[in-house]
C-alpha cells in the first residue's frame, strides 16, 4: 500500500488543504494521492470565484446549486441570473408534459416513471393507479 509522504502533505498545504483533510480523503475516502492533495476544498473554490460571481450578481447559494447541477465553476460564476439554464435531468418536452396533464399525470410522476425505466410515451399516457376501494 502506498502512503502519503511529507512531500504529499506539503503539496496539499500549498493547495490550501489541511493535513487532516488530505489524510481523510486518501485513507478513509479512497481518493487518489493526486486528487487528495490538489483538489481544493469547497470553501476554497468559492473564494477563487467569489469576485467574478458577485460581479455577475451570482450569490453563494446560487453558485453551489449551479455546480451541483453539473456546470463548471466558470459557468456557475459567470452566467447572470435569469440567463442561466439548469441542465435538464429528464427527456420530456413541454408538449409532452401537457399530454401528461391531460391524462391526469403530474410532471413529477412522469419523470419518476422514466427514471424507473418506463418508456417516455408510456410514462405520460398510462393512467395513475387509484387506491382500491371496497365495493359496498
One Martini backbone bead per residue (centre of mass of N, CA, C, O) as a GRO file, in nm:
protein
  136
    1UNK     BB    1   0.097   0.036   0.021
    2UNK     BB    2   0.045   0.354  -0.007
    3UNK     BB    3   0.175   0.667   0.109
    4UNK     BB    4   0.180   0.958   0.260
    5UNK     BB    5   0.394   1.212   0.237
    6UNK     BB    6   0.550   1.499   0.312
    7UNK     BB    7   0.524   1.602   0.020
    8UNK     BB    8   0.219   1.567  -0.005
    9UNK     BB    9   0.148   1.759   0.233
   10UNK     BB   10   0.283   2.005   0.100
   11UNK     BB   11   0.100   2.020  -0.144
   12UNK     BB   12  -0.161   2.052   0.011
   13UNK     BB   13  -0.083   2.313   0.159
   14UNK     BB   14  -0.037   2.480  -0.107
   15UNK     BB   15  -0.362   2.415  -0.176
   16UNK     BB   16  -0.528   2.452   0.105
   17UNK     BB   17  -0.484   2.169   0.255
   18UNK     BB   18  -0.531   1.993   0.513
   19UNK     BB   19  -0.403   1.731   0.667
   20UNK     BB   20  -0.675   1.595   0.750
   21UNK     BB   21  -0.803   1.605   0.469
   22UNK     BB   22  -0.595   1.438   0.316
   23UNK     BB   23  -0.614   1.191   0.494
   24UNK     BB   24  -0.918   1.133   0.458
   25UNK     BB   25  -0.924   1.110   0.152
   26UNK     BB   26  -0.716   0.872   0.127
   27UNK     BB   27  -0.781   0.662   0.371
   28UNK     BB   28  -1.112   0.685   0.389
   29UNK     BB   29  -1.219   0.767   0.074
   30UNK     BB   30  -1.016   0.673  -0.172
   31UNK     BB   31  -0.832   0.865  -0.287
   32UNK     BB   32  -0.606   0.993  -0.463
   33UNK     BB   33  -0.322   1.155  -0.425
   34UNK     BB   34  -0.374   1.386  -0.620
   35UNK     BB   35  -0.662   1.463  -0.529
   36UNK     BB   36  -0.609   1.496  -0.218
   37UNK     BB   37  -0.376   1.738  -0.284
   38UNK     BB   38  -0.541   1.937  -0.519
   39UNK     BB   39  -0.831   1.955  -0.438
   40UNK     BB   40  -1.031   2.182  -0.339
   41UNK     BB   41  -1.212   2.305  -0.117
   42UNK     BB   42  -1.510   2.454  -0.121
   43UNK     BB   43  -1.422   2.733  -0.007
   44UNK     BB   44  -1.195   2.774  -0.218
   45UNK     BB   45  -1.374   2.788  -0.466
   46UNK     BB   46  -1.532   3.040  -0.382
   47UNK     BB   47  -1.287   3.228  -0.343
   48UNK     BB   48  -1.201   3.218  -0.644
   49UNK     BB   49  -1.515   3.309  -0.760
   50UNK     BB   50  -1.645   3.552  -0.606
   51UNK     BB   51  -1.592   3.810  -0.772
   52UNK     BB   52  -1.723   3.713  -1.033
   53UNK     BB   53  -2.000   3.646  -0.919
   54UNK     BB   54  -2.072   3.926  -0.795
   55UNK     BB   55  -2.044   4.083  -1.064
   56UNK     BB   56  -2.294   3.886  -1.182
   57UNK     BB   57  -2.508   3.828  -0.937
   58UNK     BB   58  -2.386   3.576  -0.777
   59UNK     BB   59  -2.448   3.370  -0.530
   60UNK     BB   60  -2.362   3.121  -0.325
   61UNK     BB   61  -2.609   2.931  -0.364
   62UNK     BB   62  -2.622   2.950  -0.671
   63UNK     BB   63  -2.343   2.842  -0.728
   64UNK     BB   64  -2.391   2.557  -0.597
   65UNK     BB   65  -2.634   2.471  -0.767
   66UNK     BB   66  -2.484   2.476  -1.034
   67UNK     BB   67  -2.273   2.266  -0.962
   68UNK     BB   68  -2.480   2.034  -0.890
   69UNK     BB   69  -2.596   2.042  -1.197
   70UNK     BB   70  -2.294   2.028  -1.370
   71UNK     BB   71  -2.129   2.282  -1.368
   72UNK     BB   72  -1.892   2.489  -1.399
   73UNK     BB   73  -1.744   2.739  -1.229
   74UNK     BB   74  -1.747   2.942  -1.461
   75UNK     BB   75  -2.048   2.925  -1.530
   76UNK     BB   76  -2.161   2.971  -1.240
   77UNK     BB   77  -2.021   3.271  -1.221
   78UNK     BB   78  -2.103   3.413  -1.519
   79UNK     BB   79  -2.396   3.363  -1.518
   80UNK     BB   80  -2.667   3.533  -1.523
   81UNK     BB   81  -2.945   3.594  -1.391
   82UNK     BB   82  -3.190   3.448  -1.618
   83UNK     BB   83  -2.969   3.309  -1.828
   84UNK     BB   84  -2.987   3.047  -1.685
   85UNK     BB   85  -2.950   2.689  -1.748
   86UNK     BB   86  -3.042   2.411  -1.638
   87UNK     BB   87  -2.993   2.097  -1.640
   88UNK     BB   88  -3.150   1.845  -1.769
   89UNK     BB   89  -3.314   1.551  -1.593
   90UNK     BB   90  -3.489   1.510  -1.862
   91UNK     BB   91  -3.672   1.424  -2.180
   92UNK     BB   92  -3.897   1.631  -2.159
   93UNK     BB   93  -4.139   1.822  -2.291
   94UNK     BB   94  -4.388   2.044  -2.278
   95UNK     BB   95  -4.586   1.879  -2.452
   96UNK     BB   96  -4.564   1.619  -2.283
   97UNK     BB   97  -4.672   1.746  -2.023
   98UNK     BB   98  -4.947   1.817  -2.141
   99UNK     BB   99  -5.032   1.525  -2.193
  100UNK     BB  100  -5.011   1.433  -1.902
  101UNK     BB  101  -5.225   1.628  -1.786
  102UNK     BB  102  -5.462   1.518  -1.954
  103UNK     BB  103  -5.404   1.222  -1.812
  104UNK     BB  104  -5.341   1.287  -1.495
  105UNK     BB  105  -5.023   1.361  -1.497
  106UNK     BB  106  -4.762   1.446  -1.334
  107UNK     BB  107  -4.449   1.544  -1.397
  108UNK     BB  108  -4.316   1.388  -1.161
  109UNK     BB  109  -4.432   1.113  -1.243
  110UNK     BB  110  -4.305   1.092  -1.522
  111UNK     BB  111  -4.011   1.113  -1.430
  112UNK     BB  112  -4.012   0.871  -1.236
  113UNK     BB  113  -4.084   0.661  -1.442
  114UNK     BB  114  -3.839   0.704  -1.623
  115UNK     BB  115  -3.623   0.640  -1.398
  116UNK     BB  116  -3.758   0.334  -1.376
  117UNK     BB  117  -3.782   0.257  -1.713
  118UNK     BB  118  -3.983   0.396  -1.867
  119UNK     BB  119  -4.135   0.491  -2.127
  120UNK     BB  120  -4.227   0.791  -2.232
  121UNK     BB  121  -4.514   0.728  -2.346
  122UNK     BB  122  -4.608   0.567  -2.097
  123UNK     BB  123  -4.553   0.785  -1.871
  124UNK     BB  124  -4.783   0.994  -2.014
  125UNK     BB  125  -5.044   0.768  -2.049
  126UNK     BB  126  -5.054   0.606  -1.802
  127UNK     BB  127  -5.249   0.559  -1.558
  128UNK     BB  128  -5.320   0.634  -1.247
  129UNK     BB  129  -5.328   0.479  -0.959
  130UNK     BB  130  -5.581   0.395  -0.760
  131UNK     BB  131  -5.738   0.325  -0.497
  132UNK     BB  132  -5.864   0.068  -0.340
  133UNK     BB  133  -6.206  -0.023  -0.308
  134UNK     BB  134  -6.473  -0.109  -0.153
  135UNK     BB  135  -6.749  -0.277  -0.227
  136UNK     BB  136  -7.094  -0.209  -0.131
   0.00000   0.00000   0.00000
